[in-house]
Amino acid sequence: MLDAQMTDQLKQYLQNLREPVELVASLGDDETSAKTRELLEEIAALHDLVSVDLGGDFERKPSFIIRRGNDAEKWVRFAGLPMGHEFTSLVLALLWAGGHPPKVDADVLEDIRRIETDLEFEMFFSLSCHNCPDVVQALTLMALENSRITATLIEGGAYKDEVEARDIMAVPATFLNGESFYNGKIELPQILERLDTGAGAKAAAKLNEREPYEVLVIGGGPAGVATSVYTARKGFRTGIAAERFGGQLQDTLGIENLPGTAYTEGPRLSADLDEQVRENEIDKIDLVQAEELIPAKQEGGMHKVRFANGGELSARAIILATGARWRNLGVPGEQEYRNKGVAYCPHCDGPLFKGKRIAVIGGGNSGVEAAIDLAKIVDHVTLIEFDTQLRADAVLVSKLKSLDNVEIVTNGQTTEITGDGARVNGLIVKDRDSSEERTIELAGVFVQIGLVPNTEWLKDSGLELSKHGEIVTDERGATNLPGIFGAGDATTVPYKQIVVAMGQGAKAGLTAFDYLIRTEPADEIAQAA
């Protein structure tokens, strides 16, 4: 199951084990069970502290638990093979079960250990889902830190009947004690907040205890990281606060147009940016949602940002790099059937529509790339573009047109997504010239129609926004408010690309540097007067 490179890496990681780890497998006579047995025996052969028991009798076969050898009541179960994007999750489960300390704040671990309610989590993932590992790893850690918590992590491809029976049409899909808990990516602190452990109030208190920054960056994507690196290297105390570190990178797989990098993937690039933030000693605050910008009353004064958890941060210079998110269609049925056939991440949710008919809305690069990828999995793809022609790069359009299970509809306006009350069963598209409507029967709709800036929270701040909600910046990245700057996809800068965002982030950081060295702090002005 493991190639030579994976074997060498895993053997090296397992040197960090401090305690025995037991692998208990429940296997059937199928091919996946045979592969599961092979995988577990290969792992056990790499370290004396790892043992395998093939006598498990759990109803889901194949499955296996990873448990602490010194505390058998703490375990996590994988149902199916955790390979692909989940191999890292498997490695971390082995390390944590073997006593290797997780890279998690002590306060968060204490919140987990303090839970006194029995919690039985079940979570469905797909091997191509790049959002799933964070949820898998969060639930794994909770189960291995608290014996009142169990986590069964299920690879949907191995349990298709259960996926169908539960109407799971998007992953990650998390259930708690048999009931739906959350659909989509959710981080460990957010899980604890939903369990009402007081984690949110603690997070707010920690924000309020932080000293004011010289530079505070809002947004953890390419623009935000670039600008924070520049200001930190100039010697300014810099903080970077993000709702989701990495931003859209977490939803991007193949990246082939970044100069100097022939190929990378969004999650990998996001991890590289994260490492660069740490190396430059930038104060990183993750999983916080900005709710209000309070500009300084006078030039050189302290600006404030208030967050949804009630906490506040202040800084002499603020750089807004909040990025953008997928745009909604805004038609009847879209919200009603979200995660019930309406999806926005083809890599995450595509495998759930294997052998079915689906539509992709959008003829730009994202839409055409999604249609090409999905055509390899599903029975048929209908791509619908509002314009009279596809707007994607010529090489992508040529590839799409070569596929025999793809229909291209141009000049088409999707007017409604239909369903039976439980899931999508079709959509209605109107020809924009003739106004003739056509109903297309299908099981899923993937929306890929561009981006909308994450700036709603700025509307009453006095900051100038364009008619599209973008932050208006000049050629240097400055806004209409002294000491507040903008960068990346949330601004009026054209061409929403990773390399453009990085460049604009660097520019905004340099402009903030110039502002700070030329502007005396407001309190010093007051003292001088």
C-alpha positions as CSV (number, residue, x, y, z in Angstrom):
1,M,0.0,0.0,0.0
2,L,2.9,2.4,0.8
3,D,5.4,3.3,-1.8
4,A,9.1,3.6,-0.9
5,Q,8.9,7.4,-0.3
6,M,5.8,7.1,1.9
7,T,7.4,4.3,3.8
8,D,10.5,6.3,4.5
9,Q,8.5,9.3,5.6
10,L,6.3,7.3,7.9
11,K,9.2,5.5,9.5
12,Q,10.8,8.8,10.3
13,Y,7.7,10.2,11.8
14,L,7.1,7.1,13.9
15,Q,10.4,7.8,15.7
16,N,8.5,10.4,17.7
17,L,6.3,7.7,19.4
18,R,6.6,7.7,23.1
19,E,3.9,5.1,24.1
20,P,2.5,1.9,22.5
21,V,-0.1,2.3,19.8
22,E,-2.7,-0.4,19.0
23,L,-4.4,-0.9,15.6
24,V,-7.5,-3.0,15.9
25,A,-9.1,-3.9,12.5
26,S,-12.5,-5.2,11.6
27,L,-12.2,-6.8,8.1
28,G,-14.4,-8.5,5.6
29,D,-13.5,-10.6,2.5
30,D,-13.6,-7.7,0.1
31,E,-10.6,-6.1,-1.7
32,T,-10.7,-2.9,0.4
33,S,-10.4,-5.1,3.5
34,A,-7.4,-6.8,2.1
35,K,-5.8,-3.4,1.3
36,T,-6.6,-2.2,4.9
37,R,-4.9,-5.3,6.4
38,E,-1.9,-4.7,4.1
39,L,-1.6,-1.1,5.2
40,L,-1.9,-1.8,8.9
41,E,0.7,-4.6,8.8
42,E,3.1,-2.3,6.8
43,I,2.7,0.4,9.5
44,A,3.3,-2.0,12.4
45,A,6.5,-3.3,10.7
46,L,8.0,0.2,10.9
47,H,8.1,0.5,14.7
48,D,8.2,-1.8,17.7
49,L,5.6,0.3,19.6
50,V,2.9,-0.3,17.0
51,S,0.9,-3.5,17.1
52,V,-2.0,-4.9,15.0
53,D,-5.0,-6.9,16.1
54,L,-7.1,-8.3,13.2
55,G,-9.9,-9.6,15.4
56,G,-12.1,-6.6,15.6
57,D,-15.9,-7.1,15.2
58,F,-17.2,-3.6,14.4
59,E,-20.1,-3.6,11.9
60,R,-18.4,-1.3,9.4
61,K,-16.0,-3.5,7.5
62,P,-13.3,-2.6,6.7
63,S,-12.5,-0.3,9.5
64,F,-9.9,0.0,12.2
65,I,-9.3,1.9,15.4
66,I,-6.1,3.6,16.6
67,R,-5.9,3.7,20.3
68,R,-3.5,4.6,23.0
69,G,-1.8,1.4,24.3
70,N,-1.6,2.9,27.8
71,D,-5.2,4.1,27.8
72,A,-7.5,1.9,25.7
73,E,-10.6,4.1,26.3
74,K,-9.1,6.8,24.0
75,W,-9.4,5.9,20.4
76,V,-10.4,7.0,16.9
77,R,-11.8,4.9,14.1
78,F,-11.2,5.1,10.4
79,A,-13.8,3.3,8.2
80,G,-12.3,2.8,4.7
81,L,-8.8,3.7,3.7
82,P,-7.5,7.1,4.8
83,M,-5.1,7.6,1.9
84,G,-4.9,10.6,-0.6
85,H,-5.4,13.8,1.3
86,E,-6.1,11.9,4.5
87,F,-2.7,10.1,4.7
88,T,-1.4,13.0,6.8
89,S,-4.5,12.6,9.1
90,L,-3.5,8.9,9.6
91,V,0.1,9.9,10.4
92,L,-1.1,12.5,13.0
93,A,-3.5,10.0,14.6
94,L,-0.6,7.5,15.1
95,L,1.6,10.2,16.6
96,W,-1.0,11.6,18.9
97,A,-2.0,8.1,20.1
98,G,1.6,7.4,20.7
99,G,2.1,10.4,23.0
100,H,3.6,12.9,20.6
101,P,2.2,16.3,21.6
102,P,-0.1,18.1,19.1
103,K,0.7,21.6,18.0
104,V,-2.4,23.0,19.7
105,D,-2.7,25.7,22.3
106,A,-2.8,24.4,25.9
107,D,-6.1,26.2,26.5
108,V,-7.7,24.4,23.6
109,L,-6.5,21.0,24.9
110,E,-7.9,21.8,28.3
111,D,-11.2,22.7,26.8
112,I,-11.3,19.3,25.1
113,R,-10.4,17.5,28.3
114,R,-13.0,19.3,30.3
115,I,-15.9,18.1,28.3
116,E,-18.0,15.8,30.5
117,T,-20.7,14.8,28.0
118,D,-20.7,11.7,25.9
119,L,-20.1,12.8,22.3
120,E,-20.2,10.3,19.4
121,F,-19.0,11.9,16.2
122,E,-19.3,10.4,12.7
123,M,-17.8,12.3,9.8
124,F,-17.8,11.5,6.1
125,F,-15.0,12.5,3.8
126,S,-13.8,11.9,0.3
127,L,-10.2,11.1,-0.7
128,S,-10.1,14.1,-3.1
129,C,-11.5,16.6,-0.6
130,H,-8.9,19.1,0.5
131,N,-11.2,20.6,3.1
132,C,-11.8,17.3,4.9
133,P,-8.4,16.7,6.6
134,D,-8.9,19.7,9.0
135,V,-12.2,18.2,10.3
136,V,-10.8,14.7,10.4
137,Q,-7.8,15.9,12.4
138,A,-9.9,18.0,14.8
139,L,-12.2,15.1,15.6
140,T,-9.2,12.7,15.9
141,L,-7.5,14.9,18.5
142,M,-10.7,15.3,20.5
143,A,-11.2,11.5,20.6
144,L,-7.6,10.8,21.6
145,E,-7.7,13.5,24.4
146,N,-11.0,12.7,26.0
147,S,-12.5,9.2,26.6
148,R,-16.0,10.6,26.6
149,I,-15.6,11.5,22.9
150,T,-15.5,9.0,20.0
151,A,-14.9,9.7,16.4
152,T,-15.6,7.5,13.4
153,L,-14.2,8.9,10.2
154,I,-15.8,7.4,7.1
155,E,-14.5,7.4,3.5
156,G,-17.7,7.9,1.5
157,G,-16.4,5.9,-1.5
158,A,-16.2,2.7,0.6
159,Y,-19.7,3.2,2.1
160,K,-21.8,4.5,-0.8
161,D,-25.0,2.9,0.4
162,E,-24.7,4.8,3.7
163,V,-23.9,8.0,1.9
164,E,-27.1,7.6,-0.1
165,A,-29.2,6.6,2.9
166,R,-28.2,9.7,4.8
167,D,-28.6,12.0,1.8
168,I,-25.0,13.2,2.0
169,M,-24.3,15.3,-1.1
170,A,-21.4,17.4,0.2
171,V,-18.3,16.7,2.3
172,P,-17.1,17.1,4.9
173,A,-20.3,16.0,6.6
174,T,-20.2,15.7,10.4
175,F,-22.8,14.1,12.6
176,L,-23.0,14.1,16.4
177,N,-25.0,11.5,18.3
178,G,-26.8,10.5,15.1
179,E,-27.9,14.0,14.1
180,S,-26.4,16.4,11.6
181,F,-23.8,18.6,13.3
182,Y,-22.2,20.6,10.5
183,N,-21.8,20.5,6.7
184,G,-18.5,21.9,5.4
185,K,-15.1,22.7,6.8
186,I,-15.0,23.5,10.5
187,E,-11.9,24.0,12.6
188,L,-11.3,22.7,16.1
189,P,-12.0,26.0,18.0
190,Q,-15.2,26.3,16.0
191,I,-16.3,22.8,17.0
192,L,-15.7,23.7,20.7
193,E,-17.6,26.9,20.3
194,R,-20.6,25.0,18.9
195,L,-20.4,22.6,21.9
196,D,-20.6,25.7,24.1
197,T,-17.5,25.0,26.2
198,G,-16.7,28.7,26.7
199,A,-14.0,28.6,24.1
200,G,-15.4,31.7,22.3
201,A,-15.4,33.9,25.3
202,K,-11.8,32.8,26.1
203,A,-10.7,33.6,22.5
204,A,-12.3,37.1,22.8
205,A,-10.5,37.7,26.2
206,K,-7.2,36.7,24.6
207,L,-7.7,39.2,21.8
208,N,-8.4,42.0,24.2
209,E,-5.3,41.2,26.2
210,R,-3.0,41.8,23.1
211,E,-1.0,45.0,23.0
212,P,-1.7,47.3,20.1
213,Y,0.2,46.6,16.9
214,E,2.0,48.9,14.6
215,V,0.5,47.0,11.7
216,L,-2.5,44.8,11.7
217,V,-3.4,42.8,8.6
218,I,-6.9,41.5,8.2
219,G,-6.9,38.4,5.9
220,G,-4.6,35.4,5.7
221,G,-4.4,34.8,1.9
222,P,-1.5,35.5,-0.5
223,A,-2.1,39.3,-0.2
224,G,-2.3,39.3,3.5
225,V,0.8,37.2,4.1
226,A,2.8,39.1,1.5
227,T,2.0,42.5,3.2
228,S,2.7,41.1,6.7
229,V,6.1,39.7,5.7
230,Y,7.1,43.1,4.3
231,T,6.1,45.1,7.4
232,A,7.6,42.5,9.8
233,R,10.9,42.6,7.9
234,K,10.8,46.4,8.2
235,G,10.9,45.9,12.0
236,F,7.2,46.7,12.8
237,R,5.3,44.7,15.3
238,T,2.8,43.0,12.9
239,G,-0.3,40.9,13.5
240,I,-2.3,39.0,10.9
241,A,-5.9,38.0,11.7
242,A,-7.9,35.8,9.4
243,E,-11.2,34.0,9.3
244,R,-9.6,31.1,7.5
245,F,-5.8,31.2,6.9
246,G,-5.0,30.6,3.3
247,G,-8.4,31.9,2.1
248,Q,-9.3,30.8,-1.4
249,L,-6.0,28.8,-1.6
250,Q,-7.7,26.2,0.6
251,D,-10.2,25.6,-2.3
252,T,-7.6,25.6,-5.1
253,L,-5.8,22.5,-6.3
254,G,-3.6,22.8,-9.4
255,I,-1.6,26.1,-9.6
256,E,0.6,26.3,-12.7
257,N,0.9,30.0,-13.4
258,L,3.0,31.1,-10.3
259,P,6.4,32.4,-11.6
260,G,9.2,30.2,-10.4
261,T,6.9,27.4,-9.4
262,A,6.0,24.9,-12.2
263,Y,3.3,23.3,-10.1
264,T,1.9,23.5,-6.6
265,E,-1.5,23.1,-4.9
266,G,-3.5,25.6,-2.9
267,P,-3.3,23.8,0.5
268,R,0.5,23.2,0.0
269,L,1.1,26.9,-0.8
270,S,-1.1,27.9,2.1
271,A,1.1,25.7,4.4
272,D,4.2,27.4,3.0
273,L,2.7,30.8,3.7
274,D,1.9,29.8,7.2
275,E,5.5,28.7,7.8
276,Q,6.7,32.0,6.4
277,V,4.5,33.9,8.9
278,R,6.0,31.9,11.8
279,E,9.6,32.4,10.5
280,N,9.1,36.2,10.5
281,E,7.6,36.2,14.0
282,I,4.3,37.6,12.8
283,D,1.6,37.3,15.4
284,K,-1.0,35.0,13.8
285,I,-4.6,35.1,14.9
286,D,-6.7,32.5,13.0
287,L,-10.4,31.7,12.9
288,V,-11.6,35.2,13.8
289,Q,-14.2,37.0,11.8
290,A,-13.9,40.8,11.5
291,E,-17.2,42.5,12.2
292,E,-16.5,46.2,12.5
293,L,-13.8,48.7,11.5
294,I,-13.4,51.7,13.8
295,P,-11.0,54.2,12.1
296,A,-8.8,56.5,14.2
297,K,-10.3,59.9,15.0
298,Q,-7.1,61.7,13.8
299,E,-4.2,60.9,11.6
300,G,-1.6,58.8,13.5
301,G,-4.1,57.5,15.9
302,M,-5.1,53.9,16.7
303,H,-7.6,52.1,14.4
304,K,-9.7,49.3,15.9
305,V,-11.2,46.1,14.5
306,R,-13.9,44.4,16.4
307,F,-14.5,40.7,15.8
308,A,-17.6,38.5,15.9
309,N,-16.5,36.9,19.2
310,G,-16.5,40.2,20.9
311,G,-12.7,40.7,21.0
312,E,-10.9,43.8,19.6
313,L,-7.5,44.5,18.2
314,S,-5.9,47.9,17.5
315,A,-3.1,49.2,15.3
316,R,-1.6,52.4,13.9
317,A,-1.8,51.0,10.4
318,I,-4.4,48.4,9.1
319,I,-4.1,46.6,5.8
320,L,-7.3,45.0,4.6
321,A,-6.7,41.9,2.6
322,T,-10.0,40.0,3.2
323,G,-10.2,38.4,-0.2
324,A,-13.3,37.1,-1.9
325,R,-15.6,34.1,-2.0
326,W,-17.7,32.2,-4.5
327,R,-20.6,34.2,-5.9
328,N,-24.1,32.7,-5.5
329,L,-26.4,32.4,-8.4
330,G,-29.3,34.0,-6.5
331,V,-32.0,31.9,-8.1
332,P,-34.9,30.0,-6.4
333,G,-33.8,26.7,-5.1
334,E,-30.1,27.5,-4.7
335,Q,-30.1,28.1,-0.9
336,E,-32.8,25.5,-0.3
337,Y,-30.7,22.8,-1.9
338,R,-27.3,23.9,-0.8
339,N,-25.4,20.7,0.2
340,K,-28.3,18.8,-1.2
341,G,-27.1,18.8,-4.7
342,V,-26.0,22.5,-5.0
343,A,-22.2,22.6,-4.5
344,Y,-19.3,25.0,-5.0
345,C,-16.3,22.7,-4.6
346,P,-16.0,20.2,-7.4
347,H,-12.8,18.6,-5.9
348,C,-14.6,18.0,-2.6
349,D,-18.0,17.0,-3.7
350,G,-17.5,15.6,-7.2
351,P,-16.9,12.0,-6.1
352,L,-20.4,12.0,-4.5
353,F,-22.0,12.4,-8.0
354,K,-20.1,9.5,-9.6
355,G,-22.2,8.1,-12.5
356,K,-24.8,10.8,-12.3
357,R,-25.7,13.8,-14.5
358,I,-24.7,17.2,-13.3
359,A,-24.4,20.8,-14.4
360,V,-21.6,23.4,-14.0
361,I,-22.7,27.0,-14.1
362,G,-20.0,29.3,-15.4
363,G,-17.7,29.4,-18.5
364,G,-14.7,31.0,-17.1
365,N,-11.5,29.2,-16.1
366,S,-12.9,27.9,-12.9
367,G,-16.1,26.6,-14.5
368,V,-14.4,24.9,-17.5
369,E,-11.7,23.3,-15.2
370,A,-14.5,22.0,-13.0
371,A,-16.4,20.6,-16.0
372,I,-13.3,18.9,-17.3
373,D,-12.5,17.3,-13.9
374,L,-16.1,16.3,-13.2
375,A,-16.4,14.7,-16.6
376,K,-13.9,12.0,-15.5
377,I,-16.3,11.0,-12.6
378,V,-19.9,11.7,-13.5
379,D,-22.0,10.3,-16.3
380,H,-22.7,13.7,-18.1
381,V,-21.9,17.4,-17.6
382,T,-23.9,20.3,-18.9
383,L,-21.9,23.5,-18.8
384,I,-24.0,26.6,-18.8
385,E,-22.5,30.0,-19.6
386,F,-24.5,33.3,-19.5
387,D,-22.3,35.0,-22.2
388,T,-22.5,34.1,-25.9
389,Q,-19.1,32.3,-25.7
390,L,-16.9,30.6,-23.1
391,R,-14.5,33.0,-21.3
392,A,-11.9,30.4,-20.3
393,D,-8.4,30.1,-21.7
394,A,-8.3,28.6,-25.2
395,V,-6.4,25.5,-24.1
396,L,-9.1,24.7,-21.5
397,V,-12.0,25.3,-24.0
398,S,-10.3,23.0,-26.5
399,K,-10.0,20.3,-23.9
400,L,-13.6,20.7,-22.8
401,K,-14.9,20.4,-26.4
402,S,-13.0,17.2,-26.9
403,L,-15.0,15.4,-24.2
404,D,-17.9,13.3,-25.5
405,N,-19.9,13.4,-22.2
406,V,-20.1,17.2,-22.0
407,E,-22.8,19.6,-23.5
408,I,-22.0,23.3,-23.7
409,V,-24.9,25.8,-23.4
410,T,-23.9,29.4,-24.1
411,N,-26.2,32.5,-23.9
412,G,-28.1,30.6,-21.2
413,Q,-29.5,32.0,-18.0
414,T,-30.2,29.6,-15.1
415,T,-33.5,30.8,-13.7
416,E,-34.3,28.1,-11.1
417,I,-32.8,25.0,-9.4
418,T,-35.5,22.4,-8.8
419,G,-35.8,19.5,-6.3
420,D,-38.1,17.1,-4.7
421,G,-37.8,18.7,-1.2
422,A,-34.8,16.5,-0.2
423,R,-32.4,16.9,-3.1
424,V,-31.8,18.5,-6.5
425,N,-33.5,16.9,-9.4
426,G,-32.9,19.5,-12.2
427,L,-32.6,23.1,-13.3
428,I,-34.4,25.5,-15.6
429,V,-32.3,27.4,-18.2
430,K,-33.6,30.2,-20.5
431,D,-32.1,31.1,-23.8
432,R,-31.3,34.8,-23.6
433,D,-32.2,35.5,-27.2
434,S,-35.4,33.5,-27.7
435,S,-36.5,33.4,-24.0
436,E,-37.3,29.8,-24.5
437,E,-37.0,27.8,-21.3
438,R,-35.6,24.3,-21.0
439,T,-35.7,21.9,-18.0
440,I,-32.6,19.7,-17.5
441,E,-32.9,16.7,-15.3
442,L,-29.8,16.2,-13.1
443,A,-28.6,15.3,-9.6
444,G,-26.1,18.2,-8.9
445,V,-25.3,21.8,-9.8
446,F,-21.8,23.2,-9.3
447,V,-21.8,27.0,-9.2
448,Q,-18.6,28.6,-10.6
449,I,-19.6,32.1,-11.6
450,G,-16.9,34.3,-10.1
451,L,-16.2,36.1,-6.8
452,V,-17.7,38.6,-4.5
453,P,-15.4,40.6,-2.1
454,N,-15.6,40.0,1.6
455,T,-16.3,43.6,2.5
456,E,-19.9,43.7,3.8
457,W,-18.6,44.5,7.3
458,L,-16.9,47.7,6.0
459,K,-20.0,49.4,4.6
460,D,-20.6,51.8,7.6
461,S,-16.9,52.4,8.4
462,G,-16.4,55.5,6.2
463,L,-14.2,53.5,3.9
464,E,-14.8,54.1,0.2
465,L,-16.1,51.0,-1.7
466,S,-16.9,50.6,-5.4
467,K,-20.4,49.8,-6.7
468,H,-19.3,46.1,-6.6
469,G,-18.3,46.3,-3.0
470,E,-14.5,46.4,-3.6
471,I,-12.2,48.5,-1.5
472,V,-11.1,51.5,-3.5
473,T,-7.3,51.9,-3.5
474,D,-4.9,54.2,-5.3
475,E,-1.8,53.0,-7.2
476,R,0.0,52.6,-3.9
477,G,-2.6,50.6,-2.1
478,A,-3.9,53.5,0.1
479,T,-7.6,54.0,0.8
480,N,-9.5,57.2,1.5
481,L,-8.8,56.8,5.3
482,P,-5.3,57.7,6.5
483,G,-3.4,54.7,7.9
484,I,-5.8,52.1,6.3
485,F,-4.7,50.2,3.2
486,G,-6.0,47.5,0.9
487,A,-4.6,44.6,-1.1
488,G,-5.7,41.6,-3.1
489,D,-9.1,40.4,-4.4
490,A,-11.1,42.6,-2.0
491,T,-9.9,45.7,-3.8
492,T,-10.5,47.5,-7.1
493,V,-7.2,46.1,-8.5
494,P,-8.0,44.2,-11.7
495,Y,-7.1,40.6,-12.3
496,K,-7.9,38.4,-9.3
497,Q,-4.8,36.2,-9.4
498,I,-2.5,34.8,-6.8
499,V,0.6,36.5,-8.2
500,V,-1.3,39.8,-8.5
501,A,-2.5,39.6,-4.9
502,M,1.0,38.9,-3.6
503,G,2.4,41.9,-5.5
504,Q,-0.4,44.2,-4.3
505,G,0.2,42.9,-0.8
506,A,3.9,43.8,-1.0
507,K,3.0,47.2,-2.3
508,A,0.5,47.9,0.4
509,G,3.0,46.8,3.0
510,L,5.6,49.2,1.7
511,T,3.1,52.0,1.6
512,A,2.1,51.3,5.2
513,F,5.8,51.4,6.1
514,D,6.1,54.8,4.4
515,Y,3.0,56.1,6.3
516,L,4.3,54.9,9.7
517,I,7.8,56.5,9.4
518,R,6.3,59.8,8.2
519,T,3.4,60.1,10.6
520,E,3.9,60.7,14.3
521,P,1.6,58.7,16.7
522,A,-1.4,60.8,17.7
523,D,-0.6,60.5,21.4
524,E,2.9,61.9,20.8
525,I,1.3,64.9,18.9
526,A,-0.9,65.5,21.9
527,Q,2.0,65.4,24.4
528,A,4.0,67.8,22.2
529,A,1.1,70.2,22.2
